[in-house]
Amino acid sequence: MTWEKAHDQAFKAACPKCKASLSSNMKFCPDCGEKLHDYKYCGACGAQMPSSHKFCPECGQKI
């Protein structure tokens, strides 16, 4: 796997409403329009979490 492909996969997540694939910089889901800015994504594992979290609840990475 190339670095670019691994990097792209690390920043992928799913919409909490429709489970569509998202990138970390999206503010709205392109499939259902769900507002996403209250969430952030772990750069290490891609887990979604509330924007108030300082550490990833999945892998423990500092956000």
N, C-alpha and C positions, 0 to 999 in steps of 0.2 A: 504494500500500500504506500502511495506517495505521501509526502508531508502535506501537500495541498488537500488531498482527499481526506486524510485524517483530521486536518484542521477544520474542513467544512463539516464533517460528521460531528465533531465535538460541539459545534454550535447549533446543532439541529435539536428541535424540541417539538412537542405536539400541542395543538390548541386544546385548552381545558374543556371546551364546549364540543367541538366536532372532531378532535384528534387529527386535524390536518397537520402536515409537516410545516414547521416554522423555522425561520432564522432568528438569531438573537436580537437583531436590530429592528424587527417588525413591531409596530405599535397596535396593529389590528390584524386579525386573521384574514387572509385573502379569500378563504372559502366561505366563512359564515359571518365575518364582520365583528367578531367578539373583540372587545377592547382588551389589549394585552399589556399596557404600560404599567399596570400594578404588579406585574410579574417580572422576574429576571431569571436568567439561566446560568447555570454553572459552566464556566469555561472548560473545566476538566472533564465532566461527565454529561453535560447537557441537561441535567435535571432542572425542572421548573420549580420556582419557589416565590413566595411573596417578596416584594422589593425591600422589606424591612430586615430580612435575614442577612447576617454577616458571614455565615458559614453554610456550606451546602449540607442539607440534611441527608443526602445520599452518600457522599464520599468524604465529607469533612473539609473540603477545600475552602480556603478563605476567599470570599467574594469581594 
